[in-house]
């Protein structure tokens, strides 16, 4: 299997899946002190096993744990790094028509690698269930998430310079990814809402030079941090990113075309880019040319199918959109997925588990029709 030609796969999965009713009920019992944590962990693993086998049955070449081992797509991972702590933000994240819980993470010291990060045990379990012909995909948040929502406001308490802080974050992530590799991981995805945040901020500050410059610097720092993190990792490890616009109970955070961040995405040393294109919030396909940046070793995954609502897209419309995107990126370098996962937080989106699987079937069927090598 050639990394550059096979991963990301022609039909791929973003990551999170709807929690089963059994898992939700077990969690309620756990917090009500009516279920032992060991018994909860057994149920969590049993439910994870079911969705892994379901993905395999659907024909997907990679599988995820559905992110059943976490409450948030990003915070649980960040809490597991040494040098961070959990706290009550006392603010809800500003989703359109939705309010989240007020959990957050902040610095509590210098950031460094945690060899006992709980995600390692979760990956080992998933990998143990995955047959040789299928790849276990690990999803984690991008390190840029530490830039946002007051998470790094107190960096000067622990570091002499911002660059020293970035270096520690990059090193902690690099060591974490290397350990996933040592456990057998060959496909890792970094989910990232920071770029969508920057789309919003760069557009909003066009006529405010000082504010605009602040967000330009943040974009440049994000490129620096990510590329520093990726340096020296094994060549047979595929690392992709999902540029997310927010996903909570079928609501979203950010809108806008990729054009204002395209040149920065074109500098990132990822092997693939999952880009949300499920509706007009994402703009047109023209920025794909800049993001692709004539790099024959990457693949761009078009998130054309929404994970937020149950209605199935028209196959003819989806194929027409893939054809349109191929004006900017060679068809051979494109793939398809849902626009996001189905449960970036444990609450999940407003559709049923059955409707979720129908969406993933549609992803598969479109790919099989468009690309001869999809299977």
ABEGO torsion letter per residue (X at the ends): XBAAAAOBBABBBAGBBBBBAAAAAAAAAAAAGABBAAAAAAAAAAAAAAAAAAAAAAGBABBBAGGAABABAAAAAAAABBGBBBBBAGBBBBBBGBBBBABBBBBAEBBBBBAABAAAAAAAAAAAABBAABBBBBBBBBAAAAABGGAAAAAAAABABAAAAAAAAAAAAAAAAAAAAAAGBABBBBBBAAAAAAAAAAAAAAABAAAAAAAAAAAAAAAAAAAAAABGBBAABBBBBBBBAEBBGGBBABBEBAAAAAAAAAABABABBBBBAABAAAEBAAAAAAAAGGBAABBBBBBABBAABABBBBAAAAAAAAAAAAAABBAAABBBBBABBABABAAEBBBBAAAAAAAAAAAAAAAAAABAAAX
